[in-house]
Amino acid sequence: MAEGILRKHVGDRFHIYSAGLNPDRIHPLVGLVMQEIGIDISGQRSKGVQEYLGKITAHYLIVVCENAERNCPKLFPGLGERLYWPFDDPAAVEGTEDEQREAFRRVRDEIAARLREWLFELGEK
């Protein structure tokens, strides 16, 4: 979600890469809740951090979950600043489809708000 939201806000002003520790499929509810706010993530795919480690220079590394904070490599060659913004994992929510969808919406909106705040701090608005 963060990758899609950030791309919407900054366009091609940033090179944006997204990866996880144990990449899997993108949860179907992610695509649905992103479409609700006009963001198409159909071109995105799940990627592992090893795909980028040592291959790109990152000015910012934004870690968005507790598991990644604990297990993500602390040293990333060429890294400028490492940021930790923990968000709940909406895929871990049990309940009805409506309850699950609401969890994805809530986390989507929290991510969007934090990214807008960060971009404002950077002077990117």
MOPAC internal coordinates of N, CA, C and O (Angstrom, degrees):
PM7 1SCF
backbone

  N    0.0000 0     0.00 0     0.00 0    0    0    0
  C    1.4470 1     0.00 0     0.00 0    1    0    0
  C    1.5244 1   110.73 1     0.00 0    2    1    0
  O    1.2310 1   121.00 1   137.80 1    3    2    1
  N    1.3301 1   115.69 1   -42.20 1    3    2    1
  C    1.4628 1   119.35 1  -177.70 1    5    3    2
  C    1.5242 1   111.18 1   -60.91 1    6    5    3
  O    1.2310 1   120.50 1   139.03 1    7    6    5
  N    1.3170 1   116.66 1   -40.97 1    7    6    5
  C    1.4702 1   119.82 1   179.64 1    9    7    6
  C    1.5310 1   110.70 1   -59.57 1   10    9    7
  O    1.2310 1   120.22 1   131.78 1   11   10    9
  N    1.3059 1   117.19 1   -48.22 1   11   10    9
  C    1.4686 1   120.82 1  -178.92 1   13   11   10
  C    1.5149 1   112.64 1   -64.28 1   14   13   11
  O    1.2310 1   120.54 1   137.29 1   15   14   13
  N    1.3219 1   116.57 1   -42.71 1   15   14   13
  C    1.4650 1   120.95 1  -179.77 1   17   15   14
  C    1.5253 1   110.25 1   -65.19 1   18   17   15
  O    1.2310 1   120.54 1   135.01 1   19   18   17
  N    1.3242 1   116.58 1   -44.99 1   19   18   17
  C    1.4572 1   119.82 1  -179.26 1   21   19   18
  C    1.5282 1   110.94 1   -64.29 1   22   21   19
  O    1.2310 1   120.04 1   138.61 1   23   22   21
  N    1.3208 1   117.52 1   -41.39 1   23   22   21
  C    1.4669 1   120.24 1   177.35 1   25   23   22
  C    1.5317 1   111.04 1   -59.08 1   26   25   23
  O    1.2310 1   120.70 1   140.29 1   27   26   25
  N    1.3331 1   116.27 1   -39.71 1   27   26   25
  C    1.4647 1   119.84 1   179.74 1   29   27   26
  C    1.5305 1   110.76 1   -62.58 1   30   29   27
  O    1.2310 1   120.64 1   139.83 1   31   30   29
  N    1.3289 1   116.39 1   -40.17 1   31   30   29
  C    1.4643 1   120.34 1  -175.51 1   33   31   30
  C    1.5239 1   114.34 1   -79.22 1   34   33   31
  O    1.2310 1   119.96 1   147.10 1   35   34   33
  N    1.3306 1   117.68 1   -32.90 1   35   34   33
  C    1.4656 1   118.89 1  -173.69 1   37   35   34
  C    1.5224 1   114.31 1  -113.74 1   38   37   35
  O    1.2310 1   120.25 1   172.67 1   39   38   37
  N    1.3152 1   117.13 1    -7.33 1   39   38   37
  C    1.4624 1   119.44 1   179.21 1   41   39   38
  C    1.5125 1   111.32 1    55.82 1   42   41   39
  O    1.2310 1   120.69 1    50.81 1   43   42   41
  N    1.3175 1   116.29 1  -129.19 1   43   42   41
  C    1.4640 1   120.01 1  -177.96 1   45   43   42
  C    1.5328 1   112.76 1   -97.21 1   46   45   43
  O    1.2310 1   120.02 1  -165.64 1   47   46   45
  N    1.3327 1   117.58 1    14.36 1   47   46   45
  C    1.4692 1   120.14 1   178.01 1   49   47   46
  C    1.5298 1   111.93 1   -72.70 1   50   49   47
  O    1.2310 1   120.06 1   157.72 1   51   50   49
  N    1.3333 1   117.50 1   -22.28 1   51   50   49
  C    1.4600 1   123.04 1   177.75 1   53   51   50
  C    1.5260 1   108.00 1  -122.71 1   54   53   51
  O    1.2310 1   120.93 1   -28.68 1   55   54   53
  N    1.3266 1   115.83 1   151.32 1   55   54   53
  C    1.4618 1   121.15 1   167.12 1   57   55   54
  C    1.5225 1   104.87 1   -93.92 1   58   57   55
  O    1.2310 1   120.30 1   -61.46 1   59   58   57
  N    1.3122 1   117.03 1   118.54 1   59   58   57
  C    1.4571 1   121.13 1  -173.04 1   61   59   58
  C    1.5245 1   109.48 1  -112.66 1   62   61   59
  O    1.2310 1   121.29 1   -52.14 1   63   62   61
  N    1.3287 1   115.14 1   127.86 1   63   62   61
  C    1.4508 1   122.27 1   177.50 1   65   63   62
  C    1.5226 1   107.77 1  -127.31 1   66   65   63
  O    1.2310 1   120.50 1   -37.33 1   67   66   65
  N    1.2995 1   116.65 1   142.67 1   67   66   65
  C    1.4533 1   121.54 1   179.92 1   69   67   66
  C    1.5194 1   108.27 1  -131.78 1   70   69   67
  O    1.2310 1   120.78 1   -43.63 1   71   70   69
  N    1.3289 1   116.12 1   136.37 1   71   70   69
  C    1.4618 1   119.86 1  -179.53 1   73   71   70
  C    1.5179 1   109.90 1  -155.44 1   74   73   71
  O    1.2310 1   121.46 1   -21.34 1   75   74   73
  N    1.3081 1   114.81 1   158.66 1   75   74   73
  C    1.4559 1   121.27 1   177.69 1   77   75   74
  C    1.5114 1   110.93 1  -127.26 1   78   77   75
  O    1.2310 1   121.19 1    -5.47 1   79   78   77
  N    1.3157 1   115.33 1   174.53 1   79   78   77
  C    1.4591 1   120.11 1   179.64 1   81   79   78
  C    1.5215 1   111.70 1   -78.13 1   82   81   79
  O    1.2310 1   120.54 1   141.01 1   83   82   81
  N    1.3067 1   116.58 1   -38.99 1   83   82   81
  C    1.4624 1   122.54 1  -179.89 1   85   83   82
  C    1.5237 1   108.74 1  -129.72 1   86   85   83
  O    1.2310 1   120.11 1  -102.84 1   87   86   85
  N    1.3226 1   117.39 1    77.16 1   87   86   85
  C    1.4606 1   119.32 1  -174.48 1   89   87   86
  C    1.5281 1   112.15 1   -61.54 1   90   89   87
  O    1.2310 1   122.00 1   -39.79 1   91   90   89
  N    1.2872 1   113.78 1   140.21 1   91   90   89
  C    1.4587 1   122.96 1   180.00 1   93   91   90
  C    1.5124 1   105.91 1  -138.65 1   94   93   91
  O    1.2310 1   119.92 1    15.68 1   95   94   93
  N    1.2787 1   117.77 1  -164.32 1   95   94   93
  C    1.4625 1   120.22 1   176.78 1   97   95   94
  C    1.5289 1   109.41 1   -70.81 1   98   97   95
  O    1.2310 1   121.06 1   -22.36 1   99   98   97
  N    1.3112 1   115.59 1   157.64 1   99   98   97
  C    1.4699 1   119.89 1   172.17 1  101   99   98
  C    1.5227 1   106.42 1   -80.13 1  102  101   99
  O    1.2310 1   120.49 1   -53.35 1  103  102  101
  N    1.3017 1   116.67 1   126.65 1  103  102  101
  C    1.4665 1   121.56 1  -177.52 1  105  103  102
  C    1.5242 1   109.54 1   -57.17 1  106  105  103
  O    1.2310 1   119.39 1   -45.75 1  107  106  105
  N    1.3182 1   118.78 1   134.25 1  107  106  105
  C    1.4743 1   121.45 1  -178.20 1  109  107  106
  C    1.5281 1   114.17 1   -56.52 1  110  109  107
  O    1.2310 1   119.89 1   148.33 1  111  110  109
  N    1.3257 1   117.81 1   -31.67 1  111  110  109
  C    1.4660 1   119.31 1   179.89 1  113  111  110
  C    1.5231 1   112.22 1   -69.29 1  114  113  111
  O    1.2310 1   119.92 1   157.53 1  115  114  113
  N    1.3235 1   117.77 1   -22.47 1  115  114  113
  C    1.4617 1   120.15 1   176.50 1  117  115  114
  C    1.5273 1   109.39 1   -61.83 1  118  117  115
  O    1.2310 1   120.43 1   129.87 1  119  118  117
  N    1.3154 1   116.78 1   -50.13 1  119  118  117
  C    1.4601 1   120.61 1   179.52 1  121  119  118
  C    1.5155 1   111.99 1   -59.00 1  122  121  119
  O    1.2310 1   120.55 1   138.91 1  123  122  121
  N    1.3201 1   116.55 1   -41.09 1  123  122  121
  C    1.4652 1   120.43 1  -179.16 1  125  123  122
  C    1.5243 1   112.39 1   -65.03 1  126  125  123
  O    1.2310 1   120.30 1   132.57 1  127  126  125
  N    1.3458 1   117.03 1   -47.43 1  127  126  125
  C    1.4642 1   118.17 1  -177.30 1  129  127  126
  C    1.5236 1   111.70 1   -73.05 1  130  129  127
  O    1.2310 1   120.18 1   153.89 1  131  130  129
  N    1.3158 1   117.26 1   -26.11 1  131  130  129
  C    1.4648 1   119.62 1   175.88 1  133  131  130
  C    1.5213 1   110.40 1   -72.33 1  134  133  131
  O    1.2310 1   120.04 1   141.14 1  135  134  133
  N    1.3270 1   117.52 1   -38.86 1  135  134  133
  C    1.4658 1   120.73 1   176.12 1  137  135  134
  C    1.5210 1   111.11 1   -60.25 1  138  137  135
  O    1.2310 1   120.46 1   146.42 1  139  138  137
  N    1.3220 1   116.73 1   -33.58 1  139  138  137
  C    1.4614 1   120.76 1   179.28 1  141  139  138
  C    1.5254 1   112.31 1   -58.95 1  142  141  139
  O    1.2310 1   120.24 1   151.75 1  143  142  141
  N    1.3267 1   117.16 1   -28.25 1  143  142  141
  C    1.4676 1   120.18 1   179.55 1  145  143  142
  C    1.5302 1   111.35 1  -107.90 1  146  145  143
  O    1.2310 1   120.97 1  -162.02 1  147  146  145
  N    1.3207 1   115.75 1    17.98 1  147  146  145
  C    1.4587 1   120.55 1   172.96 1  149  147  146
  C    1.5230 1   115.44 1    79.32 1  150  149  147
  O    1.2310 1   119.96 1  -156.48 1  151  150  149
  N    1.3245 1   117.68 1    23.52 1  151  150  149
  C    1.4578 1   120.99 1   179.20 1  153  151  150
  C    1.5232 1   109.02 1  -114.93 1  154  153  151
  O    1.2310 1   121.19 1   -58.02 1  155  154  153
  N    1.3219 1   115.33 1   121.98 1  155  154  153
  C    1.4627 1   122.09 1   178.86 1  157  155  154
  C    1.5177 1   108.53 1   -96.49 1  158  157  155
  O    1.2310 1   120.45 1   -64.73 1  159  158  157
  N    1.3251 1   116.75 1   115.27 1  159  158  157
  C    1.4621 1   120.11 1   179.68 1  161  159  158
  C    1.5277 1   111.14 1  -106.09 1  162  161  159
  O    1.2310 1   120.08 1  -164.08 1  163  162  161
  N    1.3090 1   117.44 1    15.92 1  163  162  161
  C    1.4652 1   120.00 1  -176.16 1  165  163  162
  C    1.5266 1   112.36 1   -61.44 1  166  165  163
  O    1.2310 1   119.85 1   158.54 1  167  166  165
  N    1.3247 1   117.88 1   -21.46 1  167  166  165
  C    1.4603 1   120.90 1   178.13 1  169  167  166
  C    1.5147 1   113.64 1   -86.39 1  170  169  167
  O    1.2310 1   120.14 1   175.18 1  171  170  169
  N    1.3203 1   117.34 1    -4.82 1  171  170  169
  C    1.4513 1   120.99 1   179.80 1  173  171  170
  C    1.5258 1   109.76 1   -86.56 1  174  173  171
  O    1.2310 1   121.15 1   -24.59 1  175  174  173
  N    1.3328 1   115.41 1   155.41 1  175  174  173
  C    1.4535 1   120.69 1   175.54 1  177  175  174
  C    1.5197 1   108.22 1  -140.84 1  178  177  175
  O    1.2310 1   121.07 1   -21.26 1  179  178  177
  N    1.3090 1   115.56 1   158.74 1  179  178  177
  C    1.4535 1   121.31 1   178.16 1  181  179  178
  C    1.5275 1   109.15 1   -75.93 1  182  181  179
  O    1.2310 1   120.83 1   -49.77 1  183  182  181
  N    1.3295 1   116.02 1   130.23 1  183  182  181
  C    1.4589 1   121.52 1  -177.13 1  185  183  182
  C    1.5215 1   109.90 1  -131.60 1  186  185  183
  O    1.2310 1   120.88 1   -27.28 1  187  186  185
  N    1.3291 1   115.92 1   152.72 1  187  186  185
  C    1.4570 1   121.29 1   177.00 1  189  187  186
  C    1.5122 1   110.92 1   -94.37 1  190  189  187
  O    1.2310 1   120.75 1   -27.51 1  191  190  189
  N    1.3185 1   116.17 1   152.49 1  191  190  189
  C    1.4626 1   121.24 1  -178.76 1  193  191  190
  C    1.5286 1   110.81 1   -60.57 1  194  193  191
  O    1.2310 1   119.79 1   150.81 1  195  194  193
  N    1.3245 1   118.02 1   -29.19 1  195  194  193
  C    1.4650 1   121.24 1   179.47 1  197  195  194
  C    1.5250 1   112.12 1   -62.13 1  198  197  195
  O    1.2310 1   120.44 1   156.92 1  199  198  197
  N    1.3186 1   116.77 1   -23.08 1  199  198  197
  C    1.4662 1   120.71 1   178.20 1  201  199  198
  C    1.5263 1   111.43 1   -63.32 1  202  201  199
  O    1.2310 1   120.34 1   153.95 1  203  202  201
  N    1.3319 1   116.95 1   -26.05 1  203  202  201
  C    1.4656 1   121.46 1  -175.77 1  205  203  202
  C    1.5188 1   114.28 1  -113.10 1  206  205  203
  O    1.2310 1   120.30 1   154.90 1  207  206  205
  N    1.3283 1   117.03 1   -25.10 1  207  206  205
  C    1.4572 1   121.37 1  -173.53 1  209  207  206
  C    1.5275 1   111.07 1   -56.46 1  210  209  207
  O    1.2310 1   121.17 1   -60.61 1  211  210  209
  N    1.3263 1   115.37 1   119.39 1  211  210  209
  C    1.4502 1   121.72 1  -179.94 1  213  211  210
  C    1.5221 1   114.69 1    79.49 1  214  213  211
  O    1.2310 1   120.33 1  -178.17 1  215  214  213
  N    1.3227 1   116.97 1     1.83 1  215  214  213
  C    1.4681 1   121.07 1  -176.89 1  217  215  214
  C    1.5241 1   113.28 1  -112.22 1  218  217  215
  O    1.2310 1   120.23 1   162.44 1  219  218  217
  N    1.3238 1   117.16 1   -17.56 1  219  218  217
  C    1.4591 1   121.07 1   178.93 1  221  219  218
  C    1.5240 1   108.65 1  -132.12 1  222  221  219
  O    1.2310 1   121.18 1   -21.16 1  223  222  221
  N    1.3102 1   115.34 1   158.84 1  223  222  221
  C    1.4529 1   121.93 1   171.32 1  225  223  222
  C    1.5199 1   106.79 1  -101.62 1  226  225  223
  O    1.2310 1   120.51 1   -51.59 1  227  226  225
  N    1.3126 1   116.63 1   128.41 1  227  226  225
  C    1.4619 1   120.70 1  -178.50 1  229  227  226
  C    1.5186 1   109.99 1  -116.40 1  230  229  227
  O    1.2310 1   120.76 1   -55.83 1  231  230  229
  N    1.3150 1   116.14 1   124.17 1  231  230  229
  C    1.4621 1   119.59 1   174.99 1  233  231  230
  C    1.5226 1   109.98 1   -73.27 1  234  233  231
  O    1.2310 1   120.92 1   145.69 1  235  234  233
  N    1.3359 1   115.85 1   -34.31 1  235  234  233
  C    1.4626 1   121.57 1   179.65 1  237  235  234
  C    1.5232 1   108.95 1  -136.33 1  238  237  235
  O    1.2310 1   121.25 1   -42.24 1  239  238  237
  N    1.3115 1   115.22 1   137.76 1  239  238  237
  C    1.4610 1   122.35 1   170.56 1  241  239  238
  C    1.5154 1   105.30 1  -118.99 1  242  241  239
  O    1.2310 1   120.86 1   -62.47 1  243  242  241
  N    1.3151 1   115.97 1   117.53 1  243  242  241
  C    1.4642 1   120.11 1  -178.58 1  245  243  242
  C    1.5252 1   107.68 1  -108.53 1  246  245  243
  O    1.2310 1   120.96 1   -63.98 1  247  246  245
  N    1.3111 1   115.76 1   116.02 1  247  246  245
  C    1.4566 1   122.92 1   179.18 1  249  247  246
  C    1.5211 1   106.98 1   -97.89 1  250  249  247
  O    1.2310 1   120.38 1   -52.80 1  251  250  249
  N    1.3410 1   116.89 1   127.20 1  251  250  249
  C    1.4694 1   119.28 1  -172.02 1  253  251  250
  C    1.5257 1   114.52 1  -114.83 1  254  253  251
  O    1.2310 1   119.91 1  -175.47 1  255  254  253
  N    1.3306 1   117.77 1     4.53 1  255  254  253
  C    1.4679 1   117.35 1   176.92 1  257  255  254
  C    1.5245 1   110.39 1  -142.29 1  258  257  255
  O    1.2310 1   121.32 1   -24.99 1  259  258  257
  N    1.3159 1   115.08 1   155.01 1  259  258  257
  C    1.4651 1   121.50 1  -175.46 1  261  259  258
  C    1.5248 1   111.80 1   -63.72 1  262  261  259
  O    1.2310 1   120.34 1   139.19 1  263  262  261
  N    1.3288 1   116.96 1   -40.81 1  263  262  261
  C    1.4644 1   120.03 1   179.59 1  265  263  262
  C    1.5280 1   110.72 1   -60.39 1  266  265  263
  O    1.2310 1   120.46 1   136.83 1  267  266  265
  N    1.3130 1   116.72 1   -43.17 1  267  266  265
  C    1.4621 1   120.06 1   178.88 1  269  267  266
  C    1.5270 1   110.96 1   -66.69 1  270  269  267
  O    1.2310 1   120.26 1   143.51 1  271  270  269
  N    1.3119 1   117.10 1   -36.49 1  271  270  269
  C    1.4663 1   120.25 1   178.51 1  273  271  270
  C    1.5261 1   110.03 1   -61.71 1  274  273  271
  O    1.2310 1   120.77 1   139.18 1  275  274  273
  N    1.3217 1   116.13 1   -40.82 1  275  274  273
  C    1.4659 1   120.45 1  -179.93 1  277  275  274
  C    1.5273 1   112.09 1   -72.47 1  278  277  275
  O    1.2310 1   119.89 1   144.41 1  279  278  277
  N    1.3266 1   117.81 1   -35.59 1  279  278  277
  C    1.4588 1   120.95 1  -167.98 1  281  279  278
  C    1.5245 1   116.57 1  -114.72 1  282  281  279
  O    1.2310 1   119.95 1   170.93 1  283  282  281
  N    1.3027 1   117.69 1    -9.07 1  283  282  281
  C    1.4606 1   121.13 1   179.98 1  285  283  282
  C    1.5296 1   108.82 1   -71.33 1  286  285  283
  O    1.2310 1   119.91 1   -37.41 1  287  286  285
  N    1.3184 1   117.78 1   142.59 1  287  286  285
  C    1.4733 1   118.80 1   177.63 1  289  287  286
  C    1.5268 1   110.53 1   -54.53 1  290  289  287
  O    1.2310 1   120.98 1   -48.51 1  291  290  289
  N    1.3295 1   115.74 1   131.49 1  291  290  289
  C    1.4669 1   120.18 1   179.79 1  293  291  290
  C    1.5181 1   110.94 1   -77.47 1  294  293  291
  O    1.2310 1   120.78 1   153.88 1  295  294  293
  N    1.3230 1   116.12 1   -26.12 1  295  294  293
  C    1.4525 1   120.54 1   177.73 1  297  295  294
  C    1.5165 1   108.95 1  -104.96 1  298  297  295
  O    1.2310 1   121.11 1   -59.46 1  299  298  297
  N    1.2967 1   115.49 1   120.54 1  299  298  297
  C    1.4583 1   122.29 1   179.40 1  301  299  298
  C    1.5195 1   105.30 1  -126.01 1  302  301  299
  O    1.2310 1   119.80 1   -70.89 1  303  302  301
  N    1.3405 1   117.98 1   109.11 1  303  302  301
  C    1.4681 1   119.93 1  -175.67 1  305  303  302
  C    1.5329 1   112.37 1   -51.42 1  306  305  303
  O    1.2310 1   121.26 1   -49.89 1  307  306  305
  N    1.3237 1   115.19 1   130.11 1  307  306  305
  C    1.4555 1   120.53 1   177.78 1  309  307  306
  C    1.5146 1   114.44 1    81.69 1  310  309  307
  O    1.2310 1   119.83 1  -173.03 1  311  310  309
  N    1.3294 1   117.94 1     6.97 1  311  310  309
  C    1.4618 1   120.78 1  -176.39 1  313  311  310
  C    1.5148 1   111.69 1   -72.69 1  314  313  311
  O    1.2310 1   121.08 1   -45.78 1  315  314  313
  N    1.3390 1   115.55 1   134.22 1  315  314  313
  C    1.4530 1   121.31 1   175.13 1  317  315  314
  C    1.5115 1   111.42 1   -84.81 1  318  317  315
  O    1.2310 1   120.08 1   115.02 1  319  318  317
  N    1.3239 1   117.45 1   -64.98 1  319  318  317
  C    1.4641 1   121.59 1  -175.70 1  321  319  318
  C    1.5221 1   109.95 1  -139.14 1  322  321  319
  O    1.2310 1   121.11 1   -45.00 1  323  322  321
  N    1.3219 1   115.48 1   135.00 1  323  322  321
  C    1.4684 1   121.85 1   178.37 1  325  323  322
  C    1.5177 1   107.96 1  -104.21 1  326  325  323
  O    1.2310 1   120.57 1   -55.58 1  327  326  325
  N    1.3223 1   116.51 1   124.42 1  327  326  325
  C    1.4567 1   122.53 1  -179.15 1  329  327  326
  C    1.5253 1   108.95 1  -115.28 1  330  329  327
  O    1.2310 1   120.32 1   -38.56 1  331  330  329
  N    1.3172 1   116.99 1   141.44 1  331  330  329
  C    1.4601 1   121.00 1   178.46 1  333  331  330
  C    1.5182 1   108.72 1  -121.48 1  334  333  331
  O    1.2310 1   121.36 1   -67.93 1  335  334  333
  N    1.3206 1   115.01 1   112.07 1  335  334  333
  C    1.4643 1   122.42 1   178.66 1  337  335  334
  C    1.5214 1   107.67 1  -123.33 1  338  337  335
  O    1.2310 1   119.30 1   -88.28 1  339  338  337
  N    1.3129 1   118.95 1    91.72 1  339  338  337
  C    1.4669 1   119.87 1  -177.27 1  341  339  338
  C    1.5294 1   112.71 1   -73.20 1  342  341  339
  O    1.2310 1   121.46 1   -47.65 1  343  342  341
  N    1.3078 1   114.81 1   132.35 1  343  342  341
  C    1.4578 1   122.37 1   174.05 1  345  343  342
  C    1.5204 1   107.46 1  -125.95 1  346  345  343
  O    1.2310 1   120.76 1   -29.43 1  347  346  345
  N    1.3197 1   116.15 1   150.57 1  347  346  345
  C    1.4562 1   120.24 1   175.41 1  349  347  346
  C    1.5215 1   109.16 1   -63.00 1  350  349  347
  O    1.2310 1   120.72 1   -27.74 1  351  350  349
  N    1.3224 1   116.23 1   152.26 1  351  350  349
  C    1.4567 1   121.81 1   175.32 1  353  351  350
  C    1.5263 1   107.89 1   -88.67 1  354  353  351
  O    1.2310 1   119.72 1   -74.12 1  355  354  353
  N    1.3209 1   118.13 1   105.88 1  355  354  353
  C    1.4615 1   119.14 1  -177.12 1  357  355  354
  C    1.5249 1   112.35 1   -66.12 1  358  357  355
  O    1.2310 1   119.63 1   156.77 1  359  358  357
  N    1.3226 1   118.32 1   -23.23 1  359  358  357
  C    1.4607 1   120.83 1   179.41 1  361  359  358
  C    1.5312 1   111.29 1   -69.49 1  362  361  359
  O    1.2310 1   120.04 1   162.98 1  363  362  361
  N    1.3242 1   117.52 1   -17.02 1  363  362  361
  C    1.4596 1   121.41 1  -179.81 1  365  363  362
  C    1.5307 1   112.17 1   -83.86 1  366  365  363
  O    1.2310 1   120.25 1   170.69 1  367  366  365
  N    1.3331 1   117.12 1    -9.31 1  367  366  365
  C    1.4599 1   120.96 1  -178.17 1  369  367  366
  C    1.5295 1   109.71 1   -74.08 1  370  369  367
  O    1.2310 1   121.69 1   -51.21 1  371  370  369
  N    1.3117 1   114.37 1   128.79 1  371  370  369
  C    1.4570 1   120.03 1   175.85 1  373  371  370
  C    1.5096 1   108.27 1  -101.28 1  374  373  371
  O    1.2310 1   120.50 1   -26.00 1  375  374  373
  N    1.3034 1   116.65 1   154.00 1  375  374  373
  C    1.4487 1   120.77 1   179.28 1  377  375  374
  C    1.5093 1   110.35 1   142.00 1  378  377  375
  O    1.2310 1   121.52 1    16.28 1  379  378  377
  N    1.3111 1   114.70 1  -163.72 1  379  378  377
  C    1.4562 1   119.70 1  -179.75 1  381  379  378
  C    1.5280 1   109.60 1   -70.39 1  382  381  379
  O    1.2310 1   121.14 1   -13.33 1  383  382  381
  N    1.3246 1   115.43 1   166.67 1  383  382  381
  C    1.4665 1   118.66 1   177.36 1  385  383  382
  C    1.5235 1   110.84 1   -60.60 1  386  385  383
  O    1.2310 1   120.20 1   142.63 1  387  386  385
  N    1.3277 1   117.22 1   -37.37 1  387  386  385
  C    1.4670 1   120.33 1   178.09 1  389  387  386
  C    1.5296 1   111.07 1   -63.89 1  390  389  387
  O    1.2310 1   120.13 1   139.30 1  391  390  389
  N    1.3327 1   117.35 1   -40.70 1  391  390  389
  C    1.4640 1   121.09 1   178.88 1  393  391  390
  C    1.5279 1   110.42 1   -66.37 1  394  393  391
  O    1.2310 1   120.68 1   139.54 1  395  394  393
  N    1.3187 1   116.30 1   -40.46 1  395  394  393
  C    1.4536 1   120.00 1   178.09 1  397  395  394
  C    1.5248 1   110.64 1   -65.74 1  398  397  395
  O    1.2310 1   120.33 1   135.07 1  399  398  397
  N    1.3239 1   116.97 1   -44.93 1  399  398  397
  C    1.4598 1   120.70 1   179.64 1  401  399  398
  C    1.5297 1   110.23 1   -60.54 1  402  401  399
  O    1.2310 1   120.44 1   140.57 1  403  402  401
  N    1.3197 1   116.77 1   -39.43 1  403  402  401
  C    1.4658 1   120.48 1   178.89 1  405  403  402
  C    1.5256 1   111.01 1   -64.12 1  406  405  403
  O    1.2310 1   120.28 1   143.01 1  407  406  405
  N    1.3329 1   117.07 1   -36.99 1  407  406  405
  C    1.4681 1   120.64 1   176.96 1  409  407  406
  C    1.5289 1   110.09 1   -63.51 1  410  409  407
  O    1.2310 1   120.05 1   137.32 1  411  410  409
  N    1.3222 1   117.51 1   -42.68 1  411  410  409
  C    1.4639 1   120.46 1   178.35 1  413  411  410
  C    1.5356 1   110.55 1   -65.13 1  414  413  411
  O    1.2310 1   120.19 1   140.93 1  415  414  413
  N    1.3196 1   117.25 1   -39.07 1  415  414  413
  C    1.4744 1   120.21 1   177.64 1  417  415  414
  C    1.5296 1   110.80 1   -62.91 1  418  417  415
  O    1.2310 1   120.94 1   135.41 1  419  418  417
  N    1.3289 1   115.80 1   -44.59 1  419  418  417
  C    1.4649 1   120.00 1  -178.11 1  421  419  418
  C    1.5258 1   110.68 1   -61.46 1  422  421  419
  O    1.2310 1   120.42 1   132.65 1  423  422  421
  N    1.3260 1   116.80 1   -47.35 1  423  422  421
  C    1.4635 1   120.04 1  -179.24 1  425  423  422
  C    1.5272 1   109.89 1   -66.74 1  426  425  423
  O    1.2310 1   120.00 1   139.34 1  427  426  425
  N    1.3258 1   117.61 1   -40.66 1  427  426  425
  C    1.4715 1   120.99 1   176.20 1  429  427  426
  C    1.5216 1   110.41 1   -55.17 1  430  429  427
  O    1.2310 1   120.64 1   132.84 1  431  430  429
  N    1.3252 1   116.39 1   -47.16 1  431  430  429
  C    1.4608 1   120.57 1  -177.91 1  433  431  430
  C    1.5273 1   111.98 1   -68.40 1  434  433  431
  O    1.2310 1   120.29 1   144.72 1  435  434  433
  N    1.3349 1   117.05 1   -35.28 1  435  434  433
  C    1.4659 1   120.42 1   176.72 1  437  435  434
  C    1.5314 1   110.34 1   -66.01 1  438  437  435
  O    1.2310 1   120.60 1   137.30 1  439  438  437
  N    1.3231 1   116.46 1   -42.70 1  439  438  437
  C    1.4660 1   120.48 1   178.16 1  441  439  438
  C    1.5240 1   109.97 1   -62.60 1  442  441  439
  O    1.2310 1   120.57 1   133.78 1  443  442  441
  N    1.3247 1   116.51 1   -46.22 1  443  442  441
  C    1.4672 1   120.62 1  -179.24 1  445  443  442
  C    1.5209 1   110.99 1   -60.11 1  446  445  443
  O    1.2310 1   120.04 1   136.86 1  447  446  445
  N    1.3311 1   117.52 1   -43.14 1  447  446  445
  C    1.4624 1   121.05 1  -179.56 1  449  447  446
  C    1.5297 1   110.68 1   -64.49 1  450  449  447
  O    1.2310 1   120.22 1   137.38 1  451  450  449
  N    1.3378 1   117.18 1   -42.62 1  451  450  449
  C    1.4688 1   119.92 1  -179.16 1  453  451  450
  C    1.5229 1   111.01 1   -67.65 1  454  453  451
  O    1.2310 1   120.11 1   140.86 1  455  454  453
  N    1.3262 1   117.39 1   -39.14 1  455  454  453
  C    1.4625 1   119.97 1   177.87 1  457  455  454
  C    1.5233 1   111.03 1   -65.49 1  458  457  455
  O    1.2310 1   119.68 1   138.81 1  459  458  457
  N    1.3309 1   118.22 1   -41.19 1  459  458  457
  C    1.4744 1   120.55 1   177.88 1  461  459  458
  C    1.5278 1   110.40 1   -61.72 1  462  461  459
  O    1.2310 1   120.64 1   137.72 1  463  462  461
  N    1.3175 1   116.38 1   -42.28 1  463  462  461
  C    1.4675 1   121.19 1   178.81 1  465  463  462
  C    1.5287 1   110.16 1   -61.70 1  466  465  463
  O    1.2310 1   120.37 1   133.68 1  467  466  465
  N    1.3231 1   116.90 1   -46.32 1  467  466  465
  C    1.4610 1   121.73 1  -179.90 1  469  467  466
  C    1.5250 1   111.49 1   -63.33 1  470  469  467
  O    1.2310 1   120.33 1   136.02 1  471  470  469
  N    1.3256 1   116.97 1   -43.98 1  471  470  469
  C    1.4668 1   120.13 1   178.81 1  473  471  470
  C    1.5221 1   110.80 1   -63.05 1  474  473  471
  O    1.2310 1   120.24 1   143.02 1  475  474  473
  N    1.3181 1   117.15 1   -36.98 1  475  474  473
  C    1.4736 1   120.72 1   176.20 1  477  475  474
  C    1.5209 1   109.56 1   -63.53 1  478  477  475
  O    1.2310 1   120.02 1   136.62 1  479  478  477
  N    1.3555 1   117.57 1   -43.38 1  479  478  477
  C    1.4554 1   121.13 1   178.33 1  481  479  478
  C    1.5401 1   111.27 1   -60.31 1  482  481  479
  O    1.2310 1   120.75 1   145.44 1  483  482  481
  N    1.3221 1   116.17 1   -34.56 1  483  482  481
  C    1.4669 1   121.12 1   179.14 1  485  483  482
  C    1.5351 1   112.76 1   -79.21 1  486  485  483
  O    1.2310 1   121.07 1   170.97 1  487  486  485
  N    1.3312 1   115.55 1    -9.03 1  487  486  485
  C    1.4629 1   119.74 1  -176.48 1  489  487  486
  C    1.5132 1   112.80 1    82.80 1  490  489  487
  O    1.2310 1   120.47 1  -161.97 1  491  490  489
  N    1.3449 1   116.70 1    18.03 1  491  490  489
  C    1.4614 1   121.30 1  -178.48 1  493  491  490
  C    1.5264 1   112.58 1   -92.04 1  494  493  491
  O    1.2310 1   120.10 1   157.78 1  495  494  493
  N    1.2931 1   117.42 1   -22.22 1  495  494  493
  C    1.4692 1   124.22 1  -177.38 1  497  495  494
  C    1.4881 1   109.24 1    49.84 1  498  497  495
  O    1.2310 1   120.10 1   180.00 1  499  498  497

